[in-house]
Amino acid sequence: MIKLTKVGYGYDGRELLTEVDLSIAPGAFHFLTGPSGAGKTTLLRLCYGDLVPIAGAAEMFGHDRRTIGRDGLAALRRRIGVIHQDCQFLDHLSVAENVALPFLASGQPVPLDDLRELLGWVGLDGHADALPPTLSGGERQRAALARAVILSPEVVLADEPTGNIDWEMSMKLLSLLIELNKMGTAVMIATHDLNLIRVAKAQVSARVLRISERRLQAAGTDL
């Protein structure tokens, strides 16, 4: 579905990633690790087409990122759910309205029954009318997950989704992502939390990748 071949990327003349090979297949579960500044967020942005590689090739569902037009990219992105690290919402809209934004942005009618079911799945059915500033950190992350999956994407990319929440809430969020994967959705989580990875590997077959010295490689058995 998503394939990077010998991809390179950098900023301000400095190479951040080089010769990255990655394939995200249907139903796969990946963890992406590496120190802060190694390029985890950049790699995720390359995966969902927000960045164009300066070397190599990035494919999204068989389409070369370099040749995809704006409308084509928008259509392909609807097949990818993204959970950003900063979890931004429109504070004047309710939780339900924020979760439904992918429908509203594309001019599609919101399936209200599906929206209610989704909010219940992430444990926010009692917060549908709440405004984002009233939510806890864990509730915001679960709302972000709901928004990322409301269009039933084939892939979910999550950037440090448990970085700002406690361990109990991290486990709840991880359980939701594992459940999603077991329903057939490919999942890739960028994280620095090795304990999270260890817990997940006991429940799901996950491949662990690490960015080291600008390259992507399989993580060692020390995990």
TAFEN-V584591 format. One record per residue. N is the residue number from 1. PHI is phi in whole degrees, -180 to 180 (* if undefined). NEAR is the number of other ideal C-beta (glycine too) atoms within 10 Angstrom. Layout:
# TAFEN-V584591
n->N phi->PHI near->NEAR
n->N phi->PHI near->NEAR
This chain:
# TAFEN-V584591
n->1 phi->* near->18
n->2 phi->-122 near->25
n->3 phi->-140 near->17
n->4 phi->-111 near->24
n->5 phi->-126 near->14
n->6 phi->51 near->12
n->7 phi->-78 near->24
n->8 phi->-127 near->17
n->9 phi->-156 near->23
n->10 phi->-159 near->15
n->11 phi->-130 near->9
n->12 phi->52 near->5
n->13 phi->79 near->5
n->14 phi->-105 near->7
n->15 phi->-76 near->13
n->16 phi->-102 near->16
n->17 phi->-128 near->24
n->18 phi->-142 near->17
n->19 phi->48 near->14
n->20 phi->-83 near->25
n->21 phi->-113 near->13
n->22 phi->-152 near->18
n->23 phi->-133 near->12
n->24 phi->-105 near->22
n->25 phi->-93 near->11
n->26 phi->-55 near->10
n->27 phi->78 near->15
n->28 phi->-75 near->18
n->29 phi->-132 near->23
n->30 phi->-123 near->18
n->31 phi->-111 near->23
n->32 phi->-120 near->28
n->33 phi->-120 near->20
n->34 phi->145 near->20
n->35 phi->-66 near->11
n->36 phi->-58 near->8
n->37 phi->86 near->10
n->38 phi->-74 near->21
n->39 phi->119 near->25
n->40 phi->-63 near->24
n->41 phi->-64 near->18
n->42 phi->-60 near->19
n->43 phi->-64 near->26
n->44 phi->-63 near->23
n->45 phi->-64 near->17
n->46 phi->-67 near->24
n->47 phi->-68 near->25
n->48 phi->-102 near->21
n->49 phi->81 near->20
n->50 phi->-73 near->14
n->51 phi->-123 near->17
n->52 phi->-106 near->12
n->53 phi->-62 near->18
n->54 phi->-89 near->11
n->55 phi->-148 near->14
n->56 phi->78 near->17
n->57 phi->-133 near->13
n->58 phi->-120 near->24
n->59 phi->-117 near->17
n->60 phi->-121 near->22
n->61 phi->53 near->14
n->62 phi->85 near->8
n->63 phi->-107 near->15
n->64 phi->-73 near->10
n->65 phi->-57 near->22
n->66 phi->-67 near->10
n->67 phi->-108 near->7
n->68 phi->-82 near->20
n->69 phi->-77 near->8
n->70 phi->-62 near->7
n->71 phi->-67 near->8
n->72 phi->-65 near->13
n->73 phi->-65 near->15
n->74 phi->-61 near->13
n->75 phi->-66 near->14
n->76 phi->-69 near->18
n->77 phi->-66 near->18
n->78 phi->-68 near->15
n->79 phi->-93 near->16
n->80 phi->-127 near->22
n->81 phi->-96 near->26
n->82 phi->-122 near->19
n->83 phi->-109 near->23
n->84 phi->-81 near->15
n->85 phi->-64 near->16
n->86 phi->-90 near->10
n->87 phi->51 near->19
n->88 phi->-81 near->11
n->89 phi->-132 near->20
n->90 phi->-89 near->11
n->91 phi->-68 near->10
n->92 phi->-87 near->10
n->93 phi->-104 near->15
n->94 phi->-70 near->16
n->95 phi->-58 near->25
n->96 phi->-60 near->21
n->97 phi->-68 near->18
n->98 phi->-66 near->21
n->99 phi->-64 near->27
n->100 phi->-82 near->24
n->101 phi->-53 near->15
n->102 phi->-57 near->18
n->103 phi->-71 near->16
n->104 phi->-63 near->13
n->105 phi->-67 near->10
n->106 phi->-96 near->11
n->107 phi->75 near->6
n->108 phi->-93 near->12
n->109 phi->-67 near->8
n->110 phi->-83 near->16
n->111 phi->-76 near->13
n->112 phi->-62 near->10
n->113 phi->-64 near->8
n->114 phi->-65 near->13
n->115 phi->-64 near->18
n->116 phi->-64 near->13
n->117 phi->-64 near->11
n->118 phi->-66 near->21
n->119 phi->-63 near->22
n->120 phi->-67 near->13
n->121 phi->-61 near->16
n->122 phi->-91 near->21
n->123 phi->78 near->14
n->124 phi->-120 near->21
n->125 phi->-62 near->13
n->126 phi->-87 near->10
n->127 phi->-119 near->20
n->128 phi->-57 near->15
n->129 phi->-95 near->9
n->130 phi->-74 near->15
n->131 phi->-93 near->16
n->132 phi->-52 near->20
n->133 phi->-62 near->9
n->134 phi->-87 near->10
n->135 phi->-84 near->18
n->136 phi->-76 near->12
n->137 phi->-60 near->14
n->138 phi->-67 near->18
n->139 phi->-66 near->19
n->140 phi->-64 near->21
n->141 phi->-66 near->25
n->142 phi->-70 near->26
n->143 phi->-65 near->23
n->144 phi->-64 near->25
n->145 phi->-64 near->25
n->146 phi->-59 near->25
n->147 phi->-64 near->22
n->148 phi->-70 near->21
n->149 phi->-110 near->22
n->150 phi->-64 near->20
n->151 phi->-91 near->16
n->152 phi->54 near->12
n->153 phi->-69 near->20
n->154 phi->-87 near->18
n->155 phi->-136 near->22
n->156 phi->-121 near->21
n->157 phi->-112 near->26
n->158 phi->-121 near->26
n->159 phi->-101 near->21
n->160 phi->48 near->20
n->161 phi->-68 near->28
n->162 phi->-111 near->24
n->163 phi->-65 near->16
n->164 phi->-119 near->15
n->165 phi->-128 near->19
n->166 phi->-76 near->11
n->167 phi->-64 near->12
n->168 phi->-61 near->8
n->169 phi->-70 near->17
n->170 phi->-60 near->21
n->171 phi->-66 near->15
n->172 phi->-65 near->16
n->173 phi->-67 near->22
n->174 phi->-61 near->22
n->175 phi->-60 near->13
n->176 phi->-65 near->19
n->177 phi->-67 near->23
n->178 phi->-66 near->17
n->179 phi->-62 near->13
n->180 phi->-61 near->20
n->181 phi->-63 near->20
n->182 phi->-68 near->13
n->183 phi->-86 near->10
n->184 phi->112 near->9
n->185 phi->-83 near->20
n->186 phi->-73 near->21
n->187 phi->-131 near->23
n->188 phi->-134 near->24
n->189 phi->-117 near->27
n->190 phi->-88 near->25
n->191 phi->-156 near->23
n->192 phi->-105 near->16
n->193 phi->-89 near->19
n->194 phi->-69 near->14
n->195 phi->-64 near->12
n->196 phi->-60 near->19
n->197 phi->-64 near->18
n->198 phi->-62 near->11
n->199 phi->-63 near->17
n->200 phi->-64 near->24
n->201 phi->-66 near->15
n->202 phi->-79 near->7
n->203 phi->-117 near->14
n->204 phi->-147 near->15
n->205 phi->-77 near->10
n->206 phi->-122 near->19
n->207 phi->-97 near->14
n->208 phi->-109 near->20
n->209 phi->-116 near->20
n->210 phi->-133 near->18
n->211 phi->-90 near->22
n->212 phi->-143 near->13
n->213 phi->53 near->8
n->214 phi->74 near->17
n->215 phi->-116 near->13
n->216 phi->-101 near->21
n->217 phi->-144 near->13
n->218 phi->-67 near->9
n->219 phi->-72 near->17
n->220 phi->-78 near->8
n->221 phi->-75 near->6
n->222 phi->-68 near->5
n->223 phi->-71 near->14
